[in-house]
Every structure is written in C-alpha cells, then in structure tokens.
Amino acid sequence: MGAEPVTVSVTTDLAIGGMTCAACVKRVEKKLGKLDGVTATVNLATGRARVSHPPQISPEELIETVEKAGYTAALPEPPRRREPDGDGEGEAQGAKQERDRLVVTTLLAVPVLVLSMAPGLQFRNWQWLCFVLAAPVAVWGAWPFHVRAVRGLRHSTATMDTLVSLGVAASFSWSVYALFLGGAGDPGMRMPFTLVPSASDGVAHIYLEAAVGVPLFVLAGRFLEARARRGTGAALRSLAQLAAKEVAVREDGSERLIPIEELRAGHVFVVRPGERVATDGEVAEGSSAVDLSLVTGETEPVEVGPGSAVVGGAVNSGGLLLVRATAVGADTQLARITRLVTEAQAGKARAQRLADSVAGVFVPVVLALAVTALGFWLGAGADPQAAVTACVAVLVVACPCALGLATPTALMAATGRGAQLGVLVTGPQALEGLQHIDTVVLDKTGTLTSGHMSVAQVTSVPGGLGRDEVVRLAGAVEQGSEHPLGRAITAYARRESAGRRLPDVSAFSAVPGHGVLGRVEGRLVEVLAPNDELPAALADALPVAAAAARTPVLVRVDGAAEALIEVGDVVRPGSYRAVEQLRRLGVRPVLATGDQEAPAVAVASALGIDEVHARRTPEDKADLVGDLQEQGCRVAVIGDGVNDAAALAGADLGIAMGSGTDVAIGAADVTLVRGDIEALADAVRLARRTLGTIRVNLVWAFGYNLVTVPLAMVGLLNPMLAAAAMSASSLLVVGNSLRLRVWQPNPDRRRTR
C-alpha cells in the first residue's frame, strides 16, 4: 500500500478593494473557496484576505478569482520607509476624494432637506429648485454606489451598495414622475412633512429628500466609519512607527549614518539619550535606563549595561549606549509583535462566522422583502406612492454593514490595546479561550520566579575531584543549556575561574525535565536532578537545600557522583498579585514543575497555591493537562522553556512568557511580552471585555434589522430617516468597539506599581 501524499499549503495575504459590507466578505470567501484546496478568511475592517492554498495555485490566480467576483485585489506592498508627512499618497488622495464628495453632497442636499421638512419655508416653485439641487446628488453624489451595484449585477451578486443604489434610483425616479406627470410640479404646490408616510390627497408626493438624504447619510456614515476603523488600528500603526529610519553605525572608531535597511547583525550602533534603539541587540559599552513602555507595556525604565539585552523600539532615557545588533528586520521582537497583532486581526470569532453566513443571504432576502412589500401594497389597493415609499424604506434601512464590522473592529481595538499592555494574542480563538479558562497550570522557574538564579552552595564529595574542578566541568557542559539553572551554573563557573575561558563541550545532549550531559576534556559530565542514590555527604546536604527552598542538582563525572550544587531563585513580586487576581476571576492555579518537591512546595506555599506537582517531566506535564481536561476543566498552561512546549500545545490555551524560548512562544496562543505573569489577569479581563463587546455589537446588528425592516414594510418608516438609522447602526457598532482602545487594567494593580 502506497503512502498517502502529504498535503502542503502556503498562505498568501491579499489587499481587497471595493468591499462595503458583510455580504461582500462572504462573496469573496465563497469565490476563493471554490478553488481546489483553497480556504480564505476575509476581514472587512482591514480590507485584507488571508488565503491558504496549494503551491500550484499562484497569487495571480487568486487575484483573478477575486476580480471575477467584482472586487479589486493585489498583493500587499512590502513595508517601506515613509516620509515624515505620514500616509501614503494613494491613501491620502482617496480619502480626499471621499471627503470632497461628502462636502459637495452636503451643500446640495441640505437646502433640499430643509425645504422638504419645513412647509412654512416652501415658496412658489420650491420643488423645482429642489429638483435641480437633488439631480447631481442622486447621480454624482451616489455614483460610487451605482458603480458598485452595476459591477455586482454583472457578476450576479447583490451587496449593500445594491440596496442604496436602488433606493436612491427609486425615490428619485418617483419624484421625477410626480413632478412631470403626477401634478407635483404645480408652482403653488405645498407638501407636508411627516415621520410616517401619508396619503397623497390626489397629488403625488415627491421624495427628493429621500433621494438626497440616503446618499448624504450613507456617505457621511461611511466617512466617519472609515475614520473610526482607522482608529481601531492605531496601536498597530504606532508599533510600526517605532521602527527607526536611520541608524548611526560605529566602525573603526568612526561613525556613519546608514538607512535601517542596511543594518546587519553584528554591527555596532550608537543610541544617544532620547533616541530609539534601532534594533534588538546587546549593550557593548555604556550604561543607561531604557523605556520599554511602547514595546512591552512595562511602565518603569529598565537599567542596562554591558552585556544587557535591549529591544528595538525602546527609548534611551539616560546615557550614551553602544549596542551590537543581534537581530534585524523581520527577526526582531518588534517585528514579531507587529506580525502577531496583524495575524490576530485576520481571524474570526465563532459568532462572526455565524454573522457572515447570515450576511451571505441578507441582501437577496432584503430585495425579496422590498419587492414583496411593493406588491402587497399595490395588490391591497393602496396609493402607489405609499407602496413605493415602503419599498424604498426597506431597501435603505437594511444594513449588513454592522454585521460585518461587529467582530473585526472590536478585535482590532482589543489586540492593539493588548499589545500596548504587553499581551499578544494569536486571534479571536485565543480571546475566546482566555474568556472561558477556569484552571491555569503554572511553571515555576522563570514563570512564578524571576528565573535569575544564582548558585547558593556547592557541596563536593570528600576525596573526589574537588569543588573548583567540579564547578569548572559543570559550567562547561551547561554552556549548551537554555534553562535558567544551567545559565546560573555557567555564570558562577566563569566567575570562579577568574576570567579563564571554560573548556568546550562536545556530544552535548539535553534531556528535558532531567538535565544535560556532554564530554568535557574527554570526561563524561552529567548535571542532573538528584535521585535517592546519593553519597552520604551529599545526602546530608539535601535537607539543607530543601529548607532553603533551593533547587539541588547533582554533578556526575564519568558516572561517579562528585558534587551537589544548590541554585536559589526568588519569587517574582508580581506573582503574588497575579495568583490572587486569578482566584478573584474564578481561575484555579496549579503548580507543575520539573523541580524538586521542597522548592516547589516552598514557592506554592508562599503564593497560596494548594495543588502542587513536582518532578514532572514534559510528558508528565502534558499528561496532567489531559487529566484536568478529562475532569471537565478548561485548562491554560503558562511556561517559558522547551520542557513546557508539549503542555502548551496540548492545553485549551497556551500562554508563553515573552522572556522564554522561541519553542515555547511558538507553541502558545498568548504571549506575555514583558515576561510578567501579572499581565495574565489583565489578559483574561481584556478577553472577557472584548467578547462582551462583540456580543453587544452582534445583538445590536441583528436586533436593528429585526425591528426596522418590518417597520419599513408596513409603511411606518420614512426613507430619509431609514437612511439615517442605517448609517447610525454602523457607527454605533464601531463606536462601541473603540471603547476598547482606552480600556484600563485592574486599577489596584496600577496603584501597586
């Protein structure tokens, strides 16, 4: 039997133009989905599509498919350095055209609205003046709607623009009929204004106020909506603006200014007081305090000196720094943060997928209801203008825009705000997971504790290799380890060797949850978690280490136990508050660590954690997560090392510390950028607020249509007011989402800073 072929797919992002409502989103997704092996997620708020497709399908074919659906598509332009004046020329030109169209439409429409709504101001032939002013609005002002409606019809589809275009055309055409053939053109004609349509009294009413009001209110609504939607992405743009444009590189004692694109890893660059760090690096010379608030959300400056790591985008608050670049371009932490936020905004919550499904049939259903209302009123013998009024009102009042904006605007605002607070989420599924977790499994070292460990005591076997030699060998083999214990032992060995270089290690191997081993100067050196088979001198030292809540590790050389090294750590100050806040949120904390029982219990006791699982291997941690899930718990796991990756991947929600390894971050759904566990409570609160906002948005979007469409069908809604209500519905959804931009974490936490 032959092996099954491996399915490989690639992901392409497309910039989609011409989308105006959720029906457009559904149509683009449906068209792309008809290609073999293609799935697409389209975001109305960002105008982007994320397409997963087989390699044999080219981006050009995807673009052609979108264009056949009646929209424009292009590959997003690569990031490029912008001039100080801000936005791109094309974007600014498009915004200016929309603004100019709105201004001219307003100047022409306002006199028509005033005269139509105030009978006392109507003079002889007032209706003809209104006709002259309304004609440009109905044609030129509403031209974008007409163009997109015709384009949709050519592709056998109907969108929100179809409804607006038909509403304007119907009300203007009826007014033309009334003026020229229905008696409304009489010089002395007066027309009362009522909120509810009334009978004609033998003279056909004109609806020029609807013909100008519909495009006016829709244009104004979309203009304000676009500005508000740009506001929801303000945090993402602010992250992009943190990137430096030029950097001063120091070479051979001289300094030269180069574009940031030419900076390479290994270059030494200058960061003067008040300047931003150009890219991730390590301080080579100088000392200062750097402000990381715009990158990690940490409000207090961090002191750095030679050997300290610095993040691109941080602001130098003090002295002159020389920094050696360690990562550039897409590999920097700032670039990863920006990429994670962008990808998060491309996703959809479960509720939004339901809304998009409804939107896919929304416009055809509204068109059917409008025709039904027209036919019913005419069939019932009602006045023709009452039938036309009901039909136009149905067309105009229906609004799938709010359905399409309910989730993406809230998600954009929330992910941007989260990034500002140092919390990165991978998408709406992660927010939904954060909202529902009731149990969190916490790692100890580097998560609840600082991870800045140091060697507290070394106990060697009498008659063995001796303390100094064992420390030198252990430090050498731990050079290949990423664990905080290993880094602490290596740092201690370097200090003890008085600056002498540690020997190289070969055949290095790390056993997650157990320790490391390798060959140093021909000897097999193992640094492992101790077992019960210890020499008496080392066994006697173990209770001392336990009483001090230190972590003991055993050093064996060529199979013989030589020393016990005790490594101490301190609990992060924020861990106390974080555990307490999680309890208040109804989340049960569980400690699971590969460390020994004594230090694990000591840390748990200090934090008030009742459930402790010590000496757990990565497989044990993953099994613990599975056991909790079988008990009906919704489990989140927080970790920072390679040994946490399996548990992070298997949990309902994986949360990585930003100071952790790339493996842990890659397996997680949420990353706490600044490595502060206290941010977890903020993340849970933000998720609950965001999902609550989305639910309110969708309830409004569905409820609005359920109420207003029937009112329009029975003739209880004026078309002009229907247009205003339709625009207001989208603005309310966007405005509700914008509140997340100013959401604040727990005030008690801020007071403790």
C-alpha positions in Angstrom: 0.0 0.0 0.0 1.5 3.3 -1.0 1.9 6.2 1.4 -0.7 8.9 1.3 0.5 12.1 -0.4 1.4 14.9 2.0 -0.8 18.0 1.5 1.3 21.2 1.5 -0.3 24.6 1.5 1.1 28.1 1.5 -0.5 31.3 2.9 -0.9 34.5 0.8 -2.3 37.8 2.0 -4.3 39.9 -0.4 -5.4 43.5 -0.2 -9.1 43.5 -1.3 -10.8 46.7 -2.6 -14.4 47.5 -3.1 -15.9 45.7 -0.1 -18.5 47.6 1.7 -20.5 45.1 3.9 -20.5 41.6 5.2 -22.2 40.3 2.1 -19.0 41.3 0.2 -16.9 39.4 2.7 -19.0 36.3 2.2 -18.9 36.5 -1.5 -15.1 36.9 -1.7 -14.6 33.9 0.7 -17.1 31.8 -1.3 -15.4 32.6 -4.7 -11.9 31.8 -3.4 -13.2 28.7 -1.6 -14.4 27.2 -5.0 -10.8 26.7 -6.0 -9.5 23.3 -5.1 -7.7 23.2 -1.7 -8.3 26.9 -1.1 -9.7 28.4 2.1 -9.9 32.1 2.8 -10.6 34.4 5.7 -11.6 38.0 4.7 -11.6 40.9 7.1 -13.9 43.8 6.3 -12.3 46.2 8.7 -8.8 45.8 7.4 -9.6 45.1 3.8 -7.4 42.0 3.8 -7.8 38.4 2.9 -5.6 35.6 4.3 -5.7 32.7 1.8 -4.4 29.2 2.3 -3.8 27.4 -1.0 -1.8 24.7 -2.7 1.6 25.8 -4.2 0.4 25.1 -7.7 -2.2 27.9 -7.4 -0.4 31.2 -7.9 -1.2 34.5 -6.2 -2.1 35.8 -9.7 -4.8 33.2 -10.0 -6.2 34.2 -6.6 -6.2 37.8 -7.6 -8.0 36.9 -10.9 -10.6 35.0 -8.9 -11.3 38.0 -6.7 -11.6 40.3 -9.6 -14.1 38.0 -11.3 -16.2 38.3 -8.2 -16.4 42.1 -8.8 -13.7 43.4 -6.5 -10.1 44.5 -6.8 -7.2 42.6 -5.3 -3.5 43.0 -5.1 -0.6 41.7 -3.1 0.1 44.0 -0.1 3.0 46.4 -0.8 6.2 45.5 1.2 6.9 47.8 4.1 8.9 50.8 3.1 10.2 53.8 4.8 7.7 56.6 4.9 8.4 60.3 4.8 7.6 62.4 7.9 4.4 63.7 6.4 2.7 60.4 7.1 0.3 58.4 5.0 0.8 57.1 1.5 -0.1 59.4 -1.4 -2.7 57.0 -2.8 -4.5 56.6 0.5 -4.5 60.3 1.2 -5.8 61.0 -2.3 -8.6 58.5 -1.9 -9.6 60.0 1.4 -9.6 63.5 -0.1 -11.9 62.4 -2.9 -14.4 60.9 -0.5 -14.3 64.0 1.7 -14.8 66.3 -1.3 -17.8 64.2 -2.5 -19.3 64.4 1.0 -18.8 68.1 1.2 -20.4 68.8 -2.2 -23.3 66.4 -1.5 -23.9 68.1 1.9 -24.0 71.6 0.3 -26.5 70.4 -2.3 -28.6 68.2 0.0 -29.1 70.4 3.0 -31.4 73.0 1.2 -33.5 70.2 -0.2 -33.9 68.6 3.2 -34.8 72.0 4.9 -37.4 72.9 2.3 -38.9 69.4 2.2 -39.1 69.2 6.0 -40.3 72.8 6.8 -43.6 73.5 4.9 -43.5 77.1 6.1 -40.4 77.8 4.1 -41.8 76.4 0.8 -42.2 79.1 -1.8 -43.6 79.1 -5.4 -41.7 76.5 -7.5 -39.6 75.4 -4.5 -39.9 71.8 -5.7 -38.1 72.7 -9.0 -35.2 74.2 -7.1 -35.0 71.1 -5.0 -35.1 69.0 -8.2 -32.2 71.0 -9.7 -30.2 70.5 -6.5 -31.1 66.8 -6.0 -30.3 65.6 -9.5 -26.4 66.0 -9.0 -26.7 64.3 -5.7 -28.7 61.3 -7.0 -26.3 60.9 -9.9 -22.9 62.2 -9.0 -23.1 62.0 -5.2 -24.4 58.4 -5.3 -22.2 57.5 -8.2 -19.9 55.1 -6.1 -23.0 53.2 -5.0 -24.3 53.0 -8.6 -21.0 51.8 -10.0 -20.5 49.1 -7.4 -24.1 48.0 -7.7 -23.8 47.6 -11.5 -20.5 45.8 -11.1 -22.2 43.4 -8.7 -25.0 42.8 -11.1 -22.5 41.9 -13.8 -21.2 39.2 -11.5 -24.7 38.1 -10.4 -24.4 39.4 -6.9 -26.0 42.0 -4.7 -24.5 43.9 -1.8 -25.3 46.9 0.4 -24.5 49.2 -2.5 -27.2 47.5 -4.5 -29.7 48.4 -1.8 -28.5 52.0 -1.6 -28.4 52.5 -5.4 -31.9 51.0 -5.9 -33.3 53.2 -3.0 -31.8 56.4 -4.5 -32.9 55.5 -8.0 -36.4 54.5 -6.9 -37.1 57.7 -4.8 -35.6 60.0 -7.5 -37.5 58.3 -10.3 -40.7 58.5 -8.4 -40.1 62.2 -7.8 -39.4 62.8 -11.5 -42.7 61.1 -12.3 -44.6 63.1 -9.7 -43.1 66.4 -10.9 -43.7 65.9 -14.6 -46.8 63.6 -14.7 -48.3 63.5 -11.2 -49.2 67.1 -10.5 -46.4 67.8 -8.1 -44.9 70.3 -10.5 -47.7 72.9 -9.9 -46.0 76.2 -9.0 -48.1 76.6 -5.8 -47.7 73.0 -4.6 -47.1 72.6 -0.9 -46.0 69.3 0.7 -46.3 68.5 4.4 -43.6 66.5 6.2 -44.5 63.6 8.4 -42.3 61.0 10.1 -44.9 58.4 8.9 -45.8 58.4 5.1 -49.2 59.8 4.4 -51.8 59.6 1.6 -51.3 61.9 -1.4 -54.7 63.7 -1.4 -54.8 63.4 -5.2 -51.3 64.9 -5.8 -48.3 62.6 -6.0 -45.7 63.4 -3.3 -42.1 63.9 -4.2 -39.3 62.1 -2.3 -36.4 64.3 -3.2 -35.5 64.5 0.5 -35.0 60.7 0.4 -33.1 60.9 -2.9 -30.6 63.3 -1.3 -30.8 62.1 2.3 -29.9 58.5 1.5 -26.6 59.2 -0.2 -25.8 62.0 2.2 -26.3 59.9 5.4 -24.6 56.8 3.9 -21.6 58.9 2.6 -21.3 60.6 6.0 -21.7 57.3 7.9 -19.0 55.6 5.8 -16.7 58.6 6.1 -16.9 58.6 9.9 -16.9 54.8 10.0 -13.6 54.8 8.0 -12.0 57.2 10.3 -13.2 55.2 13.3 -11.9 52.0 11.8 -8.5 53.6 11.2 -8.7 54.4 14.9 -9.1 50.8 15.9 -5.8 50.0 14.1 -3.9 53.0 15.7 -2.0 50.7 18.1 -0.7 48.6 15.2 0.4 51.7 13.3 2.1 53.1 16.4 4.1 49.8 16.6 5.2 50.2 13.0 6.2 53.8 13.7 8.6 52.7 16.4 10.9 51.4 13.8 13.9 53.6 13.2 14.6 55.0 9.7 18.3 55.7 10.1 21.0 54.4 12.4 24.5 55.7 13.3 26.9 52.8 12.9 30.4 52.9 14.5 33.2 51.2 12.7 37.0 51.5 13.2 36.4 54.5 15.6 34.4 56.4 13.0 30.7 56.9 12.8 28.4 56.9 9.8 24.7 57.3 9.2 23.0 54.5 7.2 19.4 53.6 6.4 18.0 51.0 8.7 17.6 48.5 5.8 21.4 48.3 5.6 21.9 47.4 9.2 23.2 43.9 9.8 23.6 41.6 12.8 27.0 42.3 14.3 27.0 46.0 13.5 27.7 48.2 16.5 25.4 51.3 16.5 25.1 54.4 18.7 22.0 55.2 20.8 22.1 58.7 22.2 19.9 59.9 25.0 16.3 60.3 23.8 16.8 58.1 20.7 15.1 54.8 20.0 17.1 51.6 19.9 17.3 50.8 16.2 17.0 47.0 16.5 17.4 44.2 19.0 20.9 43.9 20.4 23.3 43.7 23.3 24.9 46.6 25.0 28.6 46.7 24.2 29.5 49.9 26.0 27.8 52.4 28.3 25.0 52.2 30.8 21.6 53.8 30.9 17.9 53.3 31.6 15.7 52.4 28.7 11.9 52.9 28.5 10.1 49.8 27.1 6.6 51.0 27.6 5.7 51.3 24.0 7.1 47.8 23.2 6.2 45.7 26.2 3.8 47.9 28.2 6.2 48.0 31.2 5.9 51.4 32.8 9.2 51.6 34.7 12.5 52.2 32.9 15.0 49.3 33.0 18.6 49.7 33.8 21.0 48.3 31.2 24.8 47.9 31.0 27.4 45.9 29.1 26.0 42.5 28.2 22.4 43.6 28.7 19.9 42.8 26.0 17.9 45.7 24.6 14.8 45.6 22.4 14.4 47.6 19.2 11.9 50.5 19.7 12.9 51.1 23.3 13.8 54.7 24.2 17.2 55.5 25.7 16.4 57.7 28.8 19.9 58.3 30.0 23.5 57.9 28.9 25.2 57.1 25.6 25.0 53.4 24.6 26.9 51.4 22.0 24.8 48.4 21.0 25.8 45.3 19.0 22.9 44.2 16.7 21.8 40.6 17.3 18.6 40.6 15.1 17.4 42.8 12.3 14.3 43.2 10.1 11.7 40.5 10.5 13.6 38.7 13.2 13.3 41.5 15.8 11.0 41.3 18.7 9.1 44.4 17.5 8.6 42.8 14.1 7.3 39.6 15.7 4.9 41.6 17.9 3.6 43.6 14.8 3.3 40.3 12.9 1.4 38.6 15.7 -1.0 41.5 16.1 -1.6 41.7 12.3 -2.3 37.9 12.1 -4.6 38.1 15.2 -6.7 40.7 13.4 -7.2 38.4 10.4 -9.2 35.8 12.4 -12.9 35.5 13.2 -14.7 34.6 16.3 -17.4 31.9 16.2 -20.2 34.5 16.4 -18.7 36.4 13.5 -18.7 33.3 11.3 -22.4 33.0 12.0 -22.9 36.6 11.1 -21.1 36.2 7.9 -23.2 33.2 7.0 -26.3 35.3 7.6 -24.9 38.2 5.6 -24.3 35.9 2.6 -28.1 35.7 2.0 -29.0 39.0 3.7 -29.1 41.3 0.6 -31.1 38.8 -1.6 -33.6 38.4 1.2 -34.0 42.2 1.6 -34.5 42.6 -2.1 -37.2 39.9 -2.0 -38.9 41.6 1.0 -38.8 45.0 -0.8 -40.5 43.5 -3.8 -43.0 41.7 -1.6 -43.8 45.0 0.2 -44.3 46.8 -3.1 -46.5 44.0 -4.5 -48.5 43.7 -1.3 -49.3 47.4 -1.1 -50.2 47.7 -4.7 -52.3 44.5 -4.5 -54.1 45.8 -1.5 -55.2 48.8 -3.5 -53.0 51.3 -1.6 -51.8 54.5 -3.0 -48.9 53.8 -5.4 -46.7 56.3 -3.7 -47.3 54.5 -0.3 -46.2 51.3 -2.0 -43.1 52.9 -3.4 -42.3 54.5 -0.1 -42.4 51.2 1.8 -40.3 49.5 -0.9 -37.6 52.3 -0.8 -37.6 52.3 3.0 -37.0 48.5 3.1 -34.1 48.9 0.7 -32.5 51.7 2.6 -33.0 50.7 6.2 -31.5 47.2 5.9 -27.9 47.2 7.0 -25.5 44.2 6.7 -22.6 46.6 7.3 -22.9 46.3 11.1 -22.8 42.6 10.9 -19.5 42.7 9.0 -18.0 45.2 11.4 -19.1 43.7 14.7 -16.1 41.4 15.3 -13.2 42.8 13.3 -13.4 46.3 14.8 -13.6 45.0 18.3 -10.8 42.6 17.6 -8.6 45.3 16.1 -9.1 47.6 19.0 -8.5 44.8 21.6 -5.4 43.3 20.0 -3.9 46.7 19.6 -4.7 47.6 23.3 -3.3 44.2 24.3 -0.1 44.9 22.5 0.2 48.2 24.3 -0.2 46.4 27.6 2.3 43.7 26.7 -0.2 40.9 25.9 -0.1 39.3 22.4 -2.9 37.0 21.3 -2.9 34.9 18.1 -6.5 35.6 17.2 -10.2 35.5 18.3 -9.9 31.8 19.3 -7.3 32.8 21.8 -9.5 35.5 23.2 -12.4 33.0 23.5 -10.1 30.6 25.2 -9.0 33.3 27.7 -12.6 34.1 28.5 -13.5 30.6 29.4 -10.5 29.2 31.3 -11.1 28.0 34.8 -7.8 26.3 35.6 -4.2 27.5 34.9 -1.2 25.3 35.2 1.9 27.3 36.2 5.5 26.5 35.6 7.8 27.6 38.5 11.3 28.6 37.2 11.1 31.7 35.0 7.3 32.0 35.4 6.4 32.3 39.0 10.0 33.0 39.9 12.4 35.5 38.3 14.5 32.9 36.6 17.5 35.0 37.5 19.0 32.2 39.5 22.4 32.0 41.3 24.4 29.3 42.9 23.9 29.4 46.6 26.1 26.5 47.8 28.4 23.7 46.4 28.9 20.5 48.3 31.6 18.2 46.9 32.3 14.6 47.8 35.4 14.3 50.1 38.3 12.8 48.3 36.8 13.5 44.8 37.8 15.9 42.1 37.4 18.9 44.3 35.0 21.7 44.4 36.7 24.0 41.9 37.2 21.3 39.3 33.6 20.1 39.5 32.3 23.6 39.1 34.5 24.2 36.1 33.3 21.0 34.4 29.6 21.6 35.3 29.8 25.2 34.0 31.4 24.0 30.8 28.7 21.4 30.0 25.9 23.8 30.9 27.1 26.3 28.2 24.8 24.5 25.8 21.7 24.7 28.1 18.8 27.2 27.8 17.4 26.5 31.3 17.9 29.2 33.9 19.5 26.6 36.2 22.1 25.9 33.5 22.8 29.6 32.9 23.3 30.2 36.6 25.8 27.4 36.9 27.7 28.6 33.9 27.8 32.2 35.1 29.0 31.0 38.5 31.8 28.8 37.0 33.0 31.8 34.9 33.2 34.0 38.0 35.0 31.3 39.9 37.5 30.7 37.1 38.8 34.3 37.5 38.2 35.1 33.9 39.7 32.0 32.4 37.8 30.5 29.5 35.7 27.5 30.2 36.6 24.4 28.1 34.5 23.4 25.2 31.8 20.7 25.3 31.2 18.0 22.8 28.4 15.4 22.3 26.1 17.7 24.3 22.6 16.4 25.0 19.7 17.9 26.9 17.0 15.6 28.4 14.1 17.9 29.2 13.0 17.6 32.8 16.1 15.7 33.8 19.3 17.6 32.9 22.2 17.8 30.5 25.3 15.8 29.7 28.3 16.1 27.4 32.0 15.4 27.1 34.5 18.0 28.5 38.2 17.3 28.1 37.4 13.7 27.4 35.3 13.2 30.5 31.5 12.4 30.5 29.9 15.2 32.7 26.3 14.9 33.7 24.3 17.6 35.5 21.1 16.0 36.6 18.2 16.2 39.0 19.3 14.2 42.1 17.8 10.8 42.9 17.8 8.8 46.1 21.2 7.1 45.5 23.5 9.8 46.8 26.7 9.6 48.8 26.2 10.3 52.4 28.0 13.7 52.3 25.6 14.8 49.5 22.5 13.3 51.0 23.1 15.2 54.3 23.3 18.4 52.3 19.9 17.8 50.6 17.7 18.7 53.5 19.6 22.0 53.9 18.8 22.8 50.4 15.1 21.9 50.8 14.8 24.0 53.9 16.1 27.0 52.0 13.8 26.3 49.0 16.7 25.9 46.8 16.9 23.7 43.8 19.7 21.0 44.1 21.4 19.4 41.0 23.8 16.5 41.0 27.1 16.6 39.1 28.5 13.2 38.0 31.8 12.8 36.2 32.4 9.5 34.4 29.4 8.0 36.3 30.6 9.0 39.7 28.7 11.5 41.9 31.1 14.4 42.6 29.0 17.3 44.0 25.6 18.8 44.8 25.1 22.3 43.5 22.3 24.3 45.1 20.7 27.0 43.0 18.5 29.7 44.5 15.7 31.8 42.9 13.3 34.4 44.1 9.5 34.7 43.5 8.6 37.5 41.1 6.9 40.3 43.0 4.0 40.3 40.6 3.4 36.6 41.1 1.7 37.2 44.5 -0.8 39.7 43.0 -1.2 37.6 39.8 -2.3 34.4 41.7 -4.7 36.4 43.9 -6.2 38.2 40.9 -6.7 34.8 39.1 -8.6 33.5 42.1 -10.8 36.6 42.1 -11.6 35.8 38.4 -12.6 32.3 39.3 -9.4 30.6 37.9 -7.8 27.8 39.9 -4.0 27.9 40.0 -2.0 24.7 39.8 1.8 24.5 40.1 3.6 21.9 37.9 7.4 21.9 37.7 10.3 19.6 36.9 12.0 20.9 40.1 12.3 19.0 43.4 9.4 18.7 45.8 10.9 21.0 48.5 11.4 24.2 46.4 8.2 23.6 44.6 6.2 23.4 47.8 8.0 26.4 49.3 7.1 28.6 46.3 3.5 27.3 46.2 3.2 27.9 50.0 4.4 31.5 49.6 1.9 32.2 46.8 -1.0 30.3 48.4 -1.3 27.6 45.7 -2.8 24.4 47.1 -2.2 22.0 44.3 1.5 21.2 43.5 3.0 18.7 41.1 6.8 18.5 41.4 9.5 16.5 39.5 7.3 16.4 36.4 8.8 15.7 33.0 7.5 17.4 29.9 5.4 14.2 29.2 4.1 14.3 32.8 3.0 18.0 32.4 1.2 17.1 29.2 -0.5 14.2 30.9 -1.5 16.4 33.8 -3.2 18.8 31.3 -5.0 15.9 29.8 -6.2 14.6 33.2 -7.5 18.1 34.1 -9.3 18.3 30.8 -10.9 14.9 31.4 -12.3 16.3 34.7 -14.1 19.0 32.7 -11.6 21.8 33.3 -10.8 24.4 30.7 -7.0 24.5 31.1 -4.5 27.1 30.3 -0.7 26.5 30.7 1.9 29.1 31.3 5.6 28.3 30.6 8.8 29.7 29.2 11.0 26.7 28.3 11.4 23.9 25.8 10.1 21.5 28.5 6.8 23.4 28.6 6.1 23.2 24.8 4.2 19.9 24.9 1.9 21.1 27.7 1.4 24.5 26.0 0.4 22.8 22.7 -2.0 20.3 24.4 -3.8 22.8 26.6 -7.0 24.6 25.8 -4.9 27.7 25.9 -1.1 28.0 25.8 0.5 31.1 27.4 4.2 31.8 27.0 6.4 34.3 28.8 7.9 36.8 26.5 11.3 36.1 28.1 11.0 32.4 27.3 12.3 30.3 24.4 11.2 30.6 20.8 9.8 27.0 21.1 7.5 27.9 24.0 6.4 31.1 22.3 5.7 29.3 19.1 3.5 26.7 20.8 1.5 29.3 22.7 -1.7 31.1 21.9 -0.9 34.1 24.1 2.5 35.7 24.8 3.1 37.9 27.8 5.7 40.2 26.2 7.4 41.6 29.2 7.6 38.3 31.0 5.4 39.4 33.8 2.8 36.9 34.9 0.7 39.6 36.4 -0.3 40.5 32.9 -2.2 37.3 32.7 -5.1 38.7 34.8 -5.1 41.7 32.5 -5.3 39.4 29.5 -8.3 37.5 31.0 -10.1 40.7 31.8 -9.4 42.1 28.3 -10.7 38.9 26.7 -13.9 39.0 28.7 -14.5 42.7 27.9 -13.7 42.1 24.1 -16.0 39.1 23.8 -18.7 41.0 25.7 -18.3 43.9 23.2 -18.6 41.6 20.3 -21.8 40.1 21.6 -23.3 43.5 22.2 -22.3 44.5 18.6 -23.9 41.4 17.1 -27.1 41.7 19.2 -27.4 45.3 18.0 -26.7 44.4 14.4 -29.2 41.6 14.3 -31.8 43.4 16.5 -31.6 46.6 14.5 -32.6 44.7 11.3 -35.3 42.6 13.0 -37.0 45.8 14.2 -36.5 48.3 11.4 -37.2 46.1 8.3 -40.7 45.1 9.5 -41.5 48.8 10.3 -40.4 49.8 6.8 -42.5 47.1 5.2 -45.7 48.2 7.0 -45.1 51.8 5.9 -44.1 53.2 9.3 -40.7 54.5 8.4 -39.8 57.5 6.3 -37.0 56.6 3.7 -34.9 59.6 4.8 -35.0 58.5 8.4 -34.3 55.0 7.3 -31.1 56.1 5.7 -30.0 58.0 8.8 -30.8 54.9 11.0 -28.9 52.6 8.7 -25.7 54.8 8.9 -26.1 55.2 12.6 -26.2 51.4 13.2 -22.7 51.0 11.7 -21.4 54.0 13.7 -22.8 52.6 16.9 -21.0 49.3 16.3 -17.7 50.9 15.5 -18.0 53.4 18.4 -18.7 50.6 20.9 -15.6 48.8 19.7 -13.5 51.9 20.0 -14.1 51.9 23.7 -11.6 49.0 24.0 -8.8 51.4 22.9 -9.0 53.1 26.3 -9.7 50.0 28.4 -7.6 50.0 31.6 -6.4 47.0 33.6 -7.2 46.4 37.2 -6.7 49.8 39.0 -5.5 48.0 42.1 -2.6 46.7 40.1 -1.6 50.2 38.8 -1.6 51.6 42.3 1.0 49.0 43.4 3.5 50.0 40.7 
